[in-house]
């Protein structure tokens, strides 16, 4: 199993919660650069930090790790149809990334 999508999903969930990298870094007690590195896939959090990320963002480890595509949070103000459209778009991007990495 790979965690290729961790950074992308972390960034998407962070933004959906209207948090900046600085906001998240302060809550995690790490540098903004550390959060940026997580989102770029340059490094990964320790297990302890990962648990904090899930708690702060109110999201599941399964979603962040790509084990599940079920969003464990509500995207405020969007209809079910809009959320479905966003998820389809994210799925297309993920597939394009897979194809790019295969080449």
C-alpha positions as CSV (number, residue, x, y, z in Angstrom):
1,X,0.0,0.0,0.0
2,X,1.2,3.5,-0.8
3,X,0.5,6.8,0.8
4,X,0.9,8.8,-2.4
5,X,-2.2,10.8,-1.8
6,X,-1.5,11.8,1.8
7,X,-0.2,15.2,1.0
8,X,-3.0,16.0,-1.5
9,X,-5.7,14.9,0.9
10,X,-4.1,16.7,3.9
11,X,-4.1,19.9,1.9
12,X,-7.7,19.5,0.7
13,X,-9.0,18.7,4.2
14,X,-7.0,21.6,5.7
15,X,-8.4,24.0,3.2
16,X,-11.9,22.7,3.7
17,X,-11.6,23.6,7.4
18,X,-10.4,27.0,6.3
19,X,-7.0,26.6,8.0
20,X,-3.7,27.9,6.6
21,X,-0.5,25.9,6.8
22,X,0.5,28.3,9.6
23,X,-2.7,27.6,11.5
24,X,-2.2,23.9,11.3
25,X,1.4,24.1,12.1
26,X,0.7,26.1,15.3
27,X,-1.9,23.6,16.5
28,X,0.5,20.7,15.8
29,X,3.4,22.6,17.4
30,X,5.6,22.1,14.3
31,X,6.9,24.6,11.7
32,X,4.9,25.9,8.7
33,X,7.7,24.3,6.6
34,X,7.0,20.9,8.1
35,X,3.3,21.1,7.2
36,X,4.3,22.2,3.7
37,X,6.6,19.2,3.4
38,X,3.8,16.9,4.4
39,X,1.5,18.4,1.8
40,X,4.2,18.1,-0.9
41,X,5.0,14.5,0.0
42,X,8.5,15.4,1.0
43,X,8.1,14.0,4.5
44,X,5.5,12.3,6.6
45,X,4.4,13.0,10.2
46,X,5.3,10.7,13.1
47,X,2.4,8.5,14.3
48,X,1.8,10.9,17.2
49,X,1.6,13.9,14.9
50,X,-0.6,12.0,12.5
51,X,-3.1,11.3,15.2
52,X,-3.1,15.0,16.1
53,X,-3.7,15.9,12.5
54,X,-6.7,13.6,12.3
55,X,-8.1,15.1,15.6
56,X,-7.5,18.7,14.6
57,X,-9.0,18.2,11.1
58,X,-11.7,15.9,12.4
59,X,-11.0,13.4,9.7
60,X,-10.1,9.8,9.5
61,X,-6.7,8.2,9.1
62,X,-8.3,6.0,6.4
63,X,-9.2,9.0,4.3
64,X,-5.9,10.7,4.6
65,X,-4.0,7.5,3.8
66,X,-6.1,6.7,0.8
67,X,-7.6,3.5,2.3
68,X,-11.1,5.0,2.0
69,X,-12.6,7.6,-0.3
70,X,-15.4,8.4,2.1
71,X,-15.1,11.9,3.3
72,X,-15.5,11.8,7.1
73,X,-16.6,15.4,7.2
74,X,-19.3,17.7,5.7
75,X,-18.3,20.2,3.1
76,X,-20.2,23.2,4.5
77,X,-22.8,24.8,2.3
78,X,-22.6,22.4,-0.6
79,X,-25.4,20.2,-1.8
80,X,-24.9,16.4,-2.1
81,X,-24.7,16.9,-5.9
82,X,-21.9,19.5,-5.6
83,X,-20.0,17.3,-3.2
84,X,-20.3,14.4,-5.6
85,X,-19.0,16.6,-8.4
86,X,-16.0,17.6,-6.3
87,X,-15.3,14.0,-5.4
88,X,-15.5,13.0,-9.1
89,X,-13.1,15.7,-10.0
90,X,-10.7,14.7,-7.2
91,X,-10.9,11.1,-8.5
92,X,-10.0,12.2,-12.0
93,X,-7.0,14.1,-10.6
94,X,-5.8,11.1,-8.6
95,X,-6.1,8.9,-11.7
96,X,-4.2,11.4,-13.8
97,X,-1.4,11.4,-11.1
98,X,-1.3,7.6,-11.2
99,X,-0.9,7.6,-14.9
100,X,1.8,10.3,-14.8
101,X,3.7,8.3,-12.1
102,X,3.5,5.1,-14.2
103,X,5.2,6.8,-17.2
